Amino acid sequence: MSNVTLETLKEWSKLGHRSCFGESMILLAEENKKTVVVSADITTTARLVNFEKQFPERLFNVGIAEQNMIGFSAGLAREGLTPFAVTVAAFAPMRCAEQMRMMLGYMNLNAKVVGIEAGCRFGSLGNTHFAMDDIAVSRVIPNFTVISPADAHQIYKTVFAAAKHKGPVYIRLTGSPGFPLLYPEDFEFEIGKAIEYRQGKDIAIISTGSMLAEAVGAADILEKKGVSVRVIDMHTIKPLDTKMLDSVFAQNKLIVTVEEHNVIGGLGSAVAEYKSRFDNAPKQIICGLEDSFRKIGCYEFQMEDNGLVAEDIARRIEHSL
């Protein structure tokens, strides 16, 4: 059960995923005395100031040194603590891929890496701050679990589930301030178990992260045109919920994956890899960031330019049908 009110969830949604994560960490630290945070000099940016005020001895700022952040977190995990290492998603896992692979994955240590502002959220800062490849990098590291929550409530659930999970986890946070609250009521959240957000028999839209809102919007558009749309929230990208995918392959005629990530190496690739073992699996459309460096522009421009808004997703599905 959640111990956050609907009013709190709505406020977190208005403020965005950084505030939601920061406040969730406070609630976790109150319950779990082994929880600590390691910041790569983004305590303010990651909305961890309140956490630092309440638990000053449990937040470690290592400076702009993401590789050192991972090594330091590995040491904390070896001592029995549960560190959450936080930085911008464009810098982790890309900048510290080797450290995540050898210090956390290879050692199978109980540390969590959190990437804020994943995808194109830092639109005006350009490609140096776009995290278009973090799923691809993190999901190929053995022992790593990869989670991308859809809204404020699911971020809260993810934080607590990751703390209980034994082993390294990469948490990918997407969505701008004011992103929709898709789970206003309490719901069951389990790592590795996708959520059937909406039932439908014709096509299945499988999304991850805050793209669930656009997937639902596309489903609304298509439903008005007589297309029955199933919407799957694949919050855990690794391990994939293959039982859910088996159901989709058997019952739906077309699969559409939606993600704020490069079309290579992300959710779409993971689904296609599993689908390749089936003889008569449905056709798949992969909606994501095209495999190129992006134009500079605000977040809304990035989403429209990449066809990741509900209208464009629905139009692409219509063309395929």
PyMOL commands that set and color helices and strands:
alter all, ss='L'
color gray80, all
select helices_A, chain A and resi 6-15+17-31+49-54+56-58+66-78+97-105+123-125+127-129+134-139+152-164+209-223+242-251+267-275+299-305+310-320
alter helices_A, ss='H'
color red, helices_A
select strands_A, chain A and resi 35-39+59-61+82-88+112-116+145-147+169-172+195-198+203-207+229-233+236-238+254-262+283-289
alter strands_A, ss='S'
color yellow, strands_A
deselect
rebuild
show_as cartoon
